[in-house]
Each structure stands twice: as C-alpha cells, then as structure tokens.
C-alpha cells in the first residue's frame, strides 16, 4: 500500500521548515516528488553542523561533506586507503614526519588552483591561528608543514603520529582554500562554502534542505547525477513515510521492522548492512558510576544477543570490546559474560539490590541510528531486574556533541561510535583518552595507558598494546560495548549506489537504471 500525503500533511510530517537559504534562496513553497533521472532526493536524519568541514567532527555529515569538499586521501569500498588530492604519501619510520605529493590539476569551485599552501593552511595554519576547529585535536601534533613546491608538503610532528595517513581520510580532514577563506573570513566561508568536490552547494535551508549541483569542472570522475537534494528529516517514522510516498528516493536509519515491511513493496529495495561503527555505552567514572562494581554490574546485566535479535534480526554482532570483527583491535578469544548472577553479586558488594537500587542517569538519541531509543528502553528494563534504576533522557544528535564537549553527559550514554578507518586508536584511543573532548571517561587509571599508545610508532607493538587495552578497559568498566552497528537503507529499486563497509552513502556513486 502506498501512503498518499497532501502538501500540508507532508510538510508537517517531515518537519521541513520554511527557513530562507543562506545562499540567497527563497523559503520552500512546495515539495519536489519523483525526481528525474539525473537527480535524486535523499531523506537524511541530521543537518551538517556548519559548512566549515574542519569545524566539527560529526560522522553523519561526512557523506555530505565528501560531495562538496575533497580529502587528501580516500577509502575504497573495503576501506583501504587510496589516493585522492594526495597522489603519494610516506610516513617516516619514526612517525615524526610525513611527506605528501599533491595533484597539480585541482581547482576550487571559485577557480583558485589548489596547492601545497592550501594543505598547509588546512592542517597547520588554521590551528595555529586559533580557529575553533576540531582538527586541533586530530592534528595537535603538527609543529610545521613545509612546502618545498606547490605539489609537495612535509608534515612535522612533535611526537610519533602513526595514524596520520588514516586521519587524512577521516573526520574533518577536508582541504579548504587559503586565499578565499583569508579574504572572505570564516563566517562568509560558512555562508558560501568553496571546496574542490564533485558538487557545489547551491541552496541551503537550516535543518530543512540541502541542494547540490554537479561541478562540471571537477578534476576527477564525473558523477552521473546532476543534482542531489537532501531533505533533513529527523523523525525515523517520517523518513519511512517519505520514501514510501515517493517524497524521497533513498533514506537511511529507519527501524528494522520497517525494513522488513518495505522489502515487500514492489518499487523499493530495503537493506540491513553491518558497518564499522560500534553501538556502545559511553560511561563516566564519577557520579553514580564512580563505583566500578556498579559499572561492571551494568555490563553483566545486558543481554546483547537478545538486543541483536529483537532490534536487528540477529544481524548485529554482539561485542565484548570496542572494535568490529576483522578490525586490528578485535579479540576473538575474549567474551564479557552476560550474567544476572554476576550483576547482582557486583551490586551486592556495594550494598545495592533490586530492593535498594543504584541510581544513575542514562541518555539516548531517538532516530539517530536504527532502534536507538528502543534499545535504551530495553537496557533500562534489564538494569531494573538486577538493581540499577536508570532515569532515561532523550537527547538530540547535535545535543550529544554539546554535552560531551562540556563533560556533561550522564553516567551512561547510548551512542554509535564511528570509525571509518578501523584503526584501534580511533576506537578505544579517542573514546578513552581523558584529554580528548570526545571522551566521557576521565579516569587516569585507564587514561594513562591510552595516552602512552598515542606515541607508539611501531605498528605491530601498537596493535598488540591496543588489544590488551581493549580487554583491560572493559574489565575495569571504562566502556560497555554492545553491538556492531548496522545501517538500514531503503531506496527505490532502480536507484543504485556503492556500498561502503563504513556505511557511507555517497551521492556521487549513485545512478538510475
């Protein structure tokens, strides 16, 4: 059955506002259904944090940024590092420098030629100038970027930077134009962003709509689609209605039960794909979780197999460490037990029981990833059985980042941790480094071990140490990994796209058949 939405109902259901475009467009007066064969409309769960791609590390914005901006390195479908703006890279054996060679045929959308000076500006000069960008964390070790020629740059580090190549393809590492940004200023750049990517931003309505047009002067492979529109639809039920009614051609992160239902629609294809994210509980080491007995009890009480079967049809792999199967930090010989008896015994050591429960606060998003709030409610009930009373609060995806940066997350927060590279530093390293704004955990017992690993240049030694850390951190109750994350995708059956192991949905790979 196809759901028919009139214009007023569609506007209300999809939550599409009438904010004017900062690029000069007018408020939306209608909704575009049934795109032509050279365009696509995507229902997306969240807006970009801003149009400065270096400013905020927001995983769900990455597939949008990758259409407007380019990164020095890229990843293929299997997540191998491949050249992009950088054609060749070499990390020194001691990890203290990295030389990159850049393409000489790349121009920004405004016609400026990209050179090593733009690379230096992005990864060193912006940070040194005090710009409020998250790259200050990922590239904090950079002491200089030498530019011996317009197509060569040499990054210098104050301590070994073993994951520098991976970061050139990860969050926030998009090259921005030095000349344009310095002339226009940061605010003007965010109003009218300029990148080197396969698409240009032509219309933007905050929390409502993003319209991209193909960059026909693009240096790389030309996308098949001329126009890509993102409708920002935060509510997962509204995204289901949008794709079923034809308002959007593709959407993501809808409940698994809807995927199973929509598979039966003759015009739609629906998928559940495991990806390199980890669904976990970020935990604090204070407040109601200051007691390790309570943290460990909280972990023992969670039936991960039941969560996977109930909410993901058994597709999501239960995890005992913060690493996905096949990634370097994953452990095949360690399992953290689901045991109600162990949970109750741990709580009893600290004087808690179902009759006298430990009190904590618990946060979760609703619609950020499939079944997130339902999982949180199930965990809340599992905890209640053993003697943990959790006050559950719903937070917006954007609010999560604000609270985390301000060290204001509650004792436990349900989150899907992104790591498109698979490297353990970007899993447990950034999750548990108390000096990082991404970490809710501030305990130095685990934190000191983590910080030491950030300076290990030898790959084999580093991976072995992270595997040991992954086990000991869980045994200390510093983190509670739950499941390998999945992405649900519903699309028109004749719309094809490239599937990436990290869950990227990239418009420049789409085409109609």
C-alpha positions as CSV (number, residue, x, y, z in Angstrom):
1,X,0.0,0.0,0.0
2,X,1.3,3.5,-0.9
3,X,0.8,6.3,1.6
4,X,-0.5,9.5,-0.1
5,X,0.5,12.7,1.6
6,X,-1.0,16.1,0.6
7,X,1.2,19.1,0.7
8,X,0.3,20.4,4.2
9,X,0.4,16.9,5.7
10,X,3.8,16.2,4.1
11,X,5.3,19.5,5.4
12,X,4.1,18.8,8.9
13,X,5.0,15.1,8.9
14,X,8.5,15.6,7.5
15,X,9.3,18.6,9.7
16,X,10.5,20.7,6.8
17,X,10.8,24.3,7.8
18,X,10.5,27.4,5.8
19,X,13.8,29.0,6.8
20,X,15.4,31.0,4.0
21,X,18.5,29.8,2.4
22,X,21.7,31.5,3.5
23,X,22.8,31.3,-0.2
24,X,20.0,33.6,-1.2
25,X,17.2,31.1,-2.0
26,X,13.6,31.7,-1.0
27,X,11.6,29.7,1.5
28,X,10.3,26.4,0.3
29,X,7.0,26.8,-1.3
30,X,6.5,23.2,-2.4
31,X,7.9,19.7,-2.2
32,X,9.6,18.0,-5.1
33,X,8.4,14.5,-5.7
34,X,9.6,11.9,-8.2
35,X,13.0,13.2,-9.3
36,X,14.1,13.0,-12.9
37,X,16.8,10.5,-13.9
38,X,19.7,13.0,-13.5
39,X,18.7,13.9,-9.9
40,X,18.0,12.3,-6.5
41,X,16.3,13.3,-3.3
42,X,17.7,11.7,-0.1
43,X,16.0,11.7,3.3
44,X,18.8,12.4,5.8
45,X,18.5,12.2,9.6
46,X,20.5,15.3,10.5
47,X,21.9,18.6,9.2
48,X,25.5,19.5,8.8
49,X,26.9,21.2,12.0
50,X,28.2,24.1,9.7
51,X,29.6,24.5,6.2
52,X,33.1,24.7,7.6
53,X,34.2,21.0,7.2
54,X,37.1,21.3,9.6
55,X,34.9,22.8,12.4
56,X,33.0,19.8,13.9
57,X,33.6,16.1,13.8
58,X,30.1,14.9,13.0
59,X,30.1,11.4,11.4
60,X,26.7,11.7,9.7
61,X,27.8,14.9,8.0
62,X,30.8,13.1,6.4
63,X,28.9,11.7,3.3
64,X,27.5,15.2,2.6
65,X,30.9,17.0,3.1
66,X,32.6,14.5,0.7
67,X,30.4,15.8,-2.1
68,X,31.4,19.4,-1.7
69,X,35.0,19.0,-0.4
70,X,37.8,16.6,-1.1
71,X,40.2,14.9,1.4
72,X,43.9,14.3,0.8
73,X,43.3,10.5,0.9
74,X,40.2,8.5,0.4
75,X,39.0,4.9,1.1
76,X,37.6,2.3,-1.3
77,X,34.6,0.1,-0.5
78,X,36.7,-2.2,1.6
79,X,38.2,0.8,3.5
80,X,41.7,0.6,2.0
81,X,43.5,3.9,1.8
82,X,43.6,5.2,-1.7
83,X,44.9,8.5,-3.3
84,X,42.7,11.5,-3.7
85,X,44.1,15.0,-3.7
86,X,47.3,13.4,-2.5
87,X,48.9,11.0,-5.1
88,X,51.7,9.7,-2.8
89,X,52.4,9.7,0.9
90,X,55.2,8.4,3.1
91,X,55.2,8.3,6.9
92,X,58.7,8.3,8.3
93,X,59.7,5.1,10.2
94,X,59.9,7.1,13.5
95,X,56.4,8.6,12.8
96,X,57.8,12.2,13.2
97,X,57.2,13.4,9.7
98,X,55.1,12.6,6.6
99,X,55.7,13.7,3.0
100,X,52.8,14.0,0.6
101,X,52.7,14.8,-3.1
102,X,49.6,16.6,-4.3
103,X,47.8,16.7,-7.7
104,X,48.5,19.7,-9.9
105,X,45.2,19.8,-11.8
106,X,42.7,20.6,-9.0
107,X,40.8,23.9,-8.7
108,X,38.4,25.1,-6.1
109,X,34.8,26.0,-7.0
110,X,35.8,29.7,-7.3
111,X,38.5,28.9,-9.8
112,X,41.5,29.1,-7.5
113,X,44.2,26.5,-8.1
114,X,44.8,24.1,-5.1
115,X,48.4,24.0,-4.0
116,X,50.5,22.8,-1.0
117,X,49.8,26.2,0.6
118,X,46.1,25.2,1.0
119,X,47.2,21.9,2.5
120,X,49.4,23.8,5.0
121,X,46.7,26.2,5.8
122,X,44.2,23.5,6.5
123,X,46.3,21.3,8.7
124,X,48.6,23.8,10.4
125,X,47.9,27.5,9.9
126,X,44.2,27.4,10.9
127,X,45.1,25.5,14.1
128,X,48.0,27.9,14.9
129,X,45.7,30.9,14.3
130,X,43.3,29.6,16.9
131,X,40.4,28.8,14.7
132,X,37.7,26.9,16.6
133,X,38.0,23.7,14.6
134,X,38.0,20.0,15.7
135,X,41.1,19.4,13.6
136,X,43.0,21.0,16.5
137,X,42.6,17.5,18.1
138,X,43.3,15.2,15.2
139,X,46.3,17.3,14.1
140,X,47.5,18.6,17.5
141,X,51.0,17.0,17.0
142,X,51.7,19.1,13.9
143,X,54.5,21.6,14.5
144,X,55.0,22.7,10.9
145,X,54.1,21.9,7.3
146,X,56.9,22.6,4.9
147,X,56.0,23.3,1.3
148,X,59.1,22.8,-0.9
149,X,57.0,23.0,-4.0
150,X,53.4,23.7,-5.0
151,X,52.7,20.0,-5.1
152,X,54.7,18.7,-2.1
153,X,54.2,19.2,1.6
154,X,56.1,17.8,4.6
155,X,54.2,17.5,7.9
156,X,56.4,17.7,11.0
157,X,55.2,16.2,14.3
158,X,56.3,16.7,17.9
159,X,55.8,13.0,18.7
160,X,55.1,9.9,16.6
161,X,51.8,10.2,14.6
162,X,51.2,6.6,13.5
163,X,47.7,7.2,12.3
164,X,48.4,10.4,10.3
165,X,47.6,8.7,7.0
166,X,44.3,7.4,8.3
167,X,43.3,10.8,9.5
168,X,43.9,12.3,6.1
169,X,40.8,10.3,5.0
170,X,38.8,10.7,8.2
171,X,36.6,13.2,10.0
172,X,37.3,16.9,9.4
173,X,40.3,16.4,7.1
174,X,39.0,18.3,4.1
175,X,41.2,20.8,2.3
176,X,39.9,24.4,2.3
177,X,41.1,27.3,0.2
178,X,43.6,29.5,2.0
179,X,43.1,32.6,-0.2
180,X,39.3,32.6,-0.2
181,X,39.0,31.9,3.5
182,X,41.5,34.6,4.5
183,X,39.9,37.1,2.2
184,X,36.3,36.4,3.0
185,X,36.6,35.3,6.6
186,X,35.3,32.2,8.4
187,X,31.7,33.5,8.7
188,X,31.5,34.3,5.0
189,X,33.0,30.9,4.1
190,X,30.3,29.1,6.1
191,X,27.7,31.2,4.3
192,X,29.1,30.4,0.8
193,X,31.5,27.4,1.1
194,X,34.1,26.7,-1.6
195,X,35.6,23.2,-2.0
196,X,37.1,21.1,-4.7
197,X,34.5,18.4,-4.6
198,X,32.3,16.9,-7.4
199,X,29.3,19.1,-6.3
200,X,28.7,22.7,-5.4
201,X,26.3,23.9,-2.7
202,X,23.5,26.0,-4.4
203,X,20.8,26.1,-1.8
204,X,20.7,25.6,2.0
205,X,17.9,25.8,4.5
206,X,18.9,25.2,8.0
207,X,17.6,21.9,9.4
208,X,15.4,21.5,6.2
209,X,17.1,21.2,2.9
210,X,20.5,21.0,1.1
211,X,20.7,21.2,-2.7
212,X,23.9,20.4,-4.5
213,X,24.7,20.8,-8.2
214,X,27.3,18.9,-10.1
215,X,30.7,20.6,-10.6
216,X,31.3,20.1,-14.3
217,X,34.9,21.4,-13.8
218,X,35.6,18.6,-11.4
219,X,39.1,17.1,-11.7
220,X,38.0,13.5,-11.0
221,X,35.4,11.1,-12.3
222,X,32.2,13.0,-13.2
223,X,29.1,11.9,-11.2
224,X,26.1,10.6,-13.1
225,X,23.6,12.8,-11.3
226,X,23.3,16.5,-12.0
227,X,21.5,17.4,-8.8
228,X,21.3,15.9,-5.3
229,X,18.8,17.2,-2.7
230,X,19.0,16.3,1.0
231,X,15.7,16.7,2.9
232,X,16.6,16.8,6.6
233,X,14.0,14.5,8.3
234,X,14.9,13.8,11.9
235,X,12.0,11.5,12.8
236,X,12.5,7.9,11.5
237,X,8.8,7.3,11.0
238,X,8.6,10.4,8.9
239,X,11.6,9.1,6.8
240,X,9.6,5.9,6.3
241,X,6.6,7.8,5.1
242,X,8.8,10.0,2.8
243,X,10.4,7.1,1.0
244,X,7.2,5.1,0.8
245,X,5.2,8.0,-0.6
246,X,7.9,8.9,-3.2
247,X,8.9,12.2,-1.5
248,X,12.5,10.9,-1.3
249,X,14.3,8.3,-3.4
250,X,16.5,7.0,-0.6
251,X,16.7,7.2,3.2
252,X,18.7,5.6,6.0
253,X,18.5,4.5,9.6
254,X,14.8,3.5,9.7
255,X,13.7,0.9,12.2
256,X,14.5,-2.7,11.2
257,X,10.8,-3.7,11.4
258,X,10.1,-1.1,8.7
259,X,12.9,-2.5,6.5
260,X,11.3,-6.0,6.7
261,X,7.9,-4.5,5.8
262,X,9.2,-2.3,3.0
263,X,11.0,-5.2,1.4
264,X,7.6,-6.3,0.2
265,X,6.9,-3.0,-1.6
266,X,7.4,-3.7,-5.4
267,X,9.1,-0.4,-6.1
268,X,11.5,-0.4,-3.1
269,X,14.7,-2.2,-2.0
270,X,15.5,-2.3,1.7
271,X,18.7,-3.4,3.3
272,X,20.3,-4.0,6.7
273,X,24.1,-3.7,6.4
274,X,26.7,-4.2,9.2
275,X,29.2,-1.3,9.3
276,X,32.4,-0.3,11.1
277,X,30.6,1.5,13.9
278,X,30.2,0.2,17.5
279,X,27.0,0.7,19.4
280,X,28.2,1.2,23.0
281,X,27.6,2.9,26.2
282,X,29.9,5.8,26.9
283,X,30.4,5.8,30.6
284,X,31.7,8.3,33.2
285,X,34.0,7.4,36.0
286,X,32.1,9.5,38.6
287,X,28.6,10.3,39.8
288,X,26.6,7.1,40.1
289,X,29.3,5.3,38.1
290,X,32.1,6.2,40.4
291,X,31.8,2.7,41.8
292,X,33.4,0.1,39.5
293,X,31.0,-2.5,40.9
294,X,28.0,-0.6,39.5
295,X,29.7,-0.2,36.1
296,X,30.5,-3.9,35.8
297,X,27.1,-4.9,37.0
298,X,25.6,-2.6,34.3
299,X,27.6,-4.5,31.7
300,X,26.9,-8.0,33.0
301,X,23.1,-7.3,33.1
302,X,22.8,-6.6,29.3
303,X,21.8,-9.5,27.1
304,X,23.4,-8.4,23.8
305,X,22.2,-11.4,21.9
306,X,18.6,-10.5,22.8
307,X,19.2,-6.9,21.7
308,X,20.5,-8.1,18.3
309,X,17.7,-10.5,17.7
310,X,14.9,-8.1,18.9
311,X,16.1,-5.0,17.1
312,X,18.3,-6.1,14.2
313,X,17.1,-9.6,13.3
314,X,20.3,-11.1,14.7
315,X,22.4,-9.2,12.1
316,X,24.3,-7.0,14.6
317,X,27.2,-8.9,16.1
318,X,27.4,-8.7,19.9
319,X,30.7,-7.2,21.0
320,X,32.9,-7.6,24.1
321,X,35.5,-5.0,23.1
322,X,35.3,-1.6,21.3
323,X,36.3,-3.0,17.9
324,X,34.4,-4.6,15.0
325,X,35.1,-8.1,13.6
326,X,38.0,-8.1,11.3
327,X,39.5,-4.8,12.5
328,X,43.0,-4.8,14.1
329,X,41.9,-4.3,17.7
330,X,39.3,-7.1,17.7
331,X,39.6,-10.0,20.1
332,X,38.3,-13.4,19.2
333,X,39.3,-15.1,22.5
334,X,37.6,-12.7,24.9
335,X,34.0,-12.6,25.9
336,X,32.4,-10.5,28.7
337,X,29.7,-12.6,30.3
338,X,26.1,-11.8,30.3
339,X,25.1,-13.0,33.8
340,X,22.4,-11.7,36.0
341,X,24.0,-13.5,38.9
342,X,27.3,-11.7,38.4
343,X,25.5,-8.4,38.0
344,X,23.6,-8.9,41.3
345,X,26.8,-10.1,43.1
346,X,28.7,-7.0,41.9
347,X,25.9,-4.7,43.1
348,X,25.7,-6.5,46.4
349,X,29.3,-5.8,47.1
350,X,28.4,-2.1,47.2
351,X,25.1,-2.6,49.1
352,X,22.7,-2.4,46.2
353,X,19.9,-4.8,45.2
354,X,16.5,-4.7,43.3
355,X,15.0,-3.5,46.6
356,X,17.7,-0.9,47.1
357,X,18.8,0.0,43.5
358,X,21.7,2.1,42.4
359,X,20.6,5.4,40.9
360,X,22.0,6.6,37.6
361,X,21.0,8.8,34.6
362,X,21.0,7.5,31.1
363,X,20.8,9.3,27.7
364,X,20.0,8.1,24.2
365,X,19.0,9.6,20.9
366,X,15.8,8.7,19.1
367,X,16.2,8.1,15.4
368,X,19.9,8.8,15.1
369,X,20.6,5.1,14.4
370,X,18.2,2.2,13.9
371,X,16.1,1.4,17.0
372,X,18.4,3.5,19.3
373,X,15.7,4.6,21.8
374,X,14.1,1.1,21.8
375,X,17.5,-0.4,22.7
376,X,17.9,2.2,25.5
377,X,14.5,1.3,27.0
378,X,15.3,-2.4,26.8
379,X,18.6,-1.9,28.6
380,X,16.7,0.2,31.2
381,X,14.5,-2.8,32.0
382,X,17.4,-5.2,32.1
383,X,19.1,-3.0,34.6
384,X,16.0,-2.7,36.7
385,X,15.9,-6.5,37.2
386,X,19.3,-6.6,38.9
387,X,19.1,-3.4,40.9
388,X,20.0,-0.4,38.8
389,X,17.4,2.3,38.4
390,X,18.2,4.4,35.3
391,X,16.4,7.7,34.6
392,X,16.3,7.7,30.7
393,X,16.5,11.0,28.9
394,X,16.2,11.6,25.1
395,X,18.8,13.9,23.6
396,X,19.1,15.3,20.0
397,X,22.1,14.2,18.0
398,X,23.6,17.7,18.0
399,X,23.0,18.0,21.7
400,X,25.1,14.9,22.3
401,X,28.2,16.6,21.0
402,X,27.5,19.7,23.1
403,X,27.1,17.7,26.3
404,X,30.1,15.5,25.6
405,X,32.4,18.5,24.9
406,X,31.2,20.1,28.1
407,X,31.7,16.9,30.2
408,X,28.0,17.0,30.9
409,X,26.9,13.6,29.6
410,X,25.2,11.4,32.3
411,X,26.6,8.2,33.7
412,X,25.7,6.2,30.6
413,X,25.0,7.4,27.1
414,X,23.9,5.1,24.2
415,X,25.9,6.0,21.1
416,X,27.0,4.6,17.8
417,X,30.8,5.3,17.7
418,X,32.1,5.9,14.2
419,X,35.5,4.7,12.9
420,X,35.6,4.6,9.2
421,X,39.3,3.5,9.3
422,X,39.0,0.6,11.7
423,X,42.2,1.6,13.5
424,X,42.0,0.9,17.3
425,X,43.3,4.4,18.1
426,X,40.1,5.9,16.7
427,X,38.1,3.3,18.5
428,X,39.3,2.9,22.1
429,X,42.0,5.6,21.8
430,X,39.8,8.5,21.3
431,X,36.9,7.0,23.3
432,X,39.0,6.6,26.5
433,X,41.7,9.4,26.2
434,X,40.7,11.7,29.1
435,X,42.4,14.7,27.4
436,X,40.1,14.4,24.3
437,X,36.8,16.3,24.1
438,X,35.2,13.1,22.6
439,X,35.8,11.1,25.8
440,X,33.2,10.9,28.6
441,X,35.7,8.8,30.6
442,X,38.1,10.9,32.6
443,X,39.7,8.2,34.7
444,X,43.5,8.3,34.6
445,X,43.9,4.6,35.5
446,X,42.9,3.7,32.0
447,X,43.6,7.1,30.5
448,X,47.4,7.0,31.1
449,X,47.7,3.7,29.3
450,X,45.7,5.2,26.3
451,X,47.8,8.3,26.1
452,X,51.0,6.3,26.0
453,X,49.8,4.4,23.0
454,X,49.3,7.6,21.0
455,X,53.1,7.9,20.8
456,X,53.9,4.3,19.7
457,X,55.2,4.4,16.1
458,X,55.8,0.6,15.6
459,X,52.6,-0.8,14.1
460,X,52.8,-4.3,15.5
461,X,53.6,-3.2,19.0
462,X,50.8,-0.6,18.9
463,X,48.2,-3.0,17.8
464,X,49.2,-5.6,20.4
465,X,49.0,-3.0,23.1
466,X,45.6,-1.8,22.0
467,X,44.3,-5.4,22.0
468,X,45.4,-5.7,25.6
469,X,43.9,-2.3,26.4
470,X,40.6,-3.2,24.9
471,X,40.3,-6.1,27.2
472,X,41.5,-4.4,30.4
473,X,39.3,-1.3,29.8
474,X,36.2,-3.4,29.6
475,X,37.2,-5.4,32.7
476,X,37.7,-2.0,34.5
477,X,34.2,-0.9,33.5
478,X,35.6,2.0,31.5
479,X,33.4,1.2,28.5
480,X,30.4,-1.0,27.7
481,X,30.5,-2.2,24.0
482,X,27.2,-3.7,22.8
483,X,26.9,-4.5,19.1
484,X,28.4,-3.9,15.8
485,X,26.3,-1.2,14.3
486,X,24.2,-1.5,11.2
487,X,22.8,0.9,8.7
488,X,19.4,0.4,7.3
489,X,18.9,1.7,3.7
490,X,15.6,2.0,1.9
491,X,15.7,3.1,-1.7
492,X,13.8,3.0,-5.0
493,X,14.7,-0.3,-6.6
494,X,16.1,1.2,-9.7
495,X,18.5,3.6,-7.8
496,X,21.9,2.1,-7.5
497,X,24.8,3.1,-5.2
498,X,28.2,1.8,-4.0
499,X,28.1,0.1,-0.6
500,X,30.9,1.0,1.7
501,X,31.9,-1.1,4.7
502,X,31.8,2.0,6.9
503,X,28.3,2.9,5.9
504,X,29.0,5.8,3.7
505,X,26.1,6.6,1.4
506,X,27.7,8.8,-1.3
507,X,25.6,10.6,-3.9
508,X,28.4,10.7,-6.4
509,X,28.3,6.9,-6.7
510,X,24.5,6.9,-7.4
511,X,22.8,6.3,-10.8
512,X,19.4,5.2,-12.1
513,X,19.0,2.0,-14.0
